[in-house]
Amino acid sequence: MGKIYKTLIYDNQISLSIIEATDICNKAIQFHKTTPLATATLGRTMIASLFMASTLKNKGDRLSVTVAGDGVGGKVIVSCDSNLKVRGYIENPNAMLPLNDKGKLDVAGCVGKGRITIVRNMGMKEPYTGSSQIVSGELAEDFSYYYALSEQQPTAMALGVKVQNDICIGAGGVVIQTMPFCSEKAIADAENLIKNFQDISEKIRTLGAKGIIETYFNKYSFNEYDAKYECICSDDYITSMLIAIGKTELLNIIDEVGKIEIKCEYCDKVYTYDKQAVDKLFGE
């Protein structure tokens, strides 16, 4: 189970979110068998997506995040809803690169150059879509840039995923955003504050989100929210998709390739249908 803790600091001028996502990253490893580099890249994207989802206002609102870079990891796609249920995948779960010049996983190399796109479905006729350039590939800076460019919301993030022996031992993030009429002093204080969390994965590993709160923010009261990795695919969900396609088209596919095979990208579960199964779908 992941956690998100939210509060206002500096006389309610700065919004602060602390995210713990170690279990969520381990669930992704379980489903996708990701390398440490792919885990770090997908994990950071899921952490940022969970923060975005925590700002959704209404039940049923959801968003999708696509990090489309030209790095070795390929595309990263994450979906999340207002209940903080997240799922995601990386196009190349086997991505590997040498450590960067700081001796850390080369997430920037895994991501490469390209664009981040966020689509929000909030019950309106058309979803809201925003996009921005990938400026560093480290993702925290890239999502901060997205907020500044597409939503005119000054934002600073620290995102981190620590992997040891193919297990995530610490993953989380700290996100700060300015509120309207925020003072220059509060902005400066917030900029200094985020510098304390450049090693956020290690702080999550050793302290946990609650320990971070007790160490740095014990005078504030936080709202606490549960988050988890959960795929929405199911037999009923796949069945409804197939019925919408129609029996004739399904049988044509079976005639050509022998069967219908659908793989869920988010949990790697495979659904297989032959002619008998299709007939059953349509009550024959």
Buried (B, 14 or more C-beta within 10 A) or exposed (E): EBBBBBBBBBEEBBBBBBBBBBBBBBBBBEBBEBBBBBBBBBBBBBBBBBBBBBBBEEEEBBBBBBBBBEBBBBBBBBBBBBBBBBBBBBBBBEBBBEEEEEEEBBBBBBBBBBBBBBBBBBEEEEBEEBBBEBBBBBBBBBBBBBBBBBBEBBBBBBBBBBBEEEEBBBBBBBBBBBBEEBEEEBBEBBEEBBEBBEBBBBBBBEBBBBEBBEEBBEEEEBEEBEBBBBBEBEEEEBBEEBEEEEBEEBBEBBEEEEEBEEEBBBBBBEBEBEBEBBEEBEEE
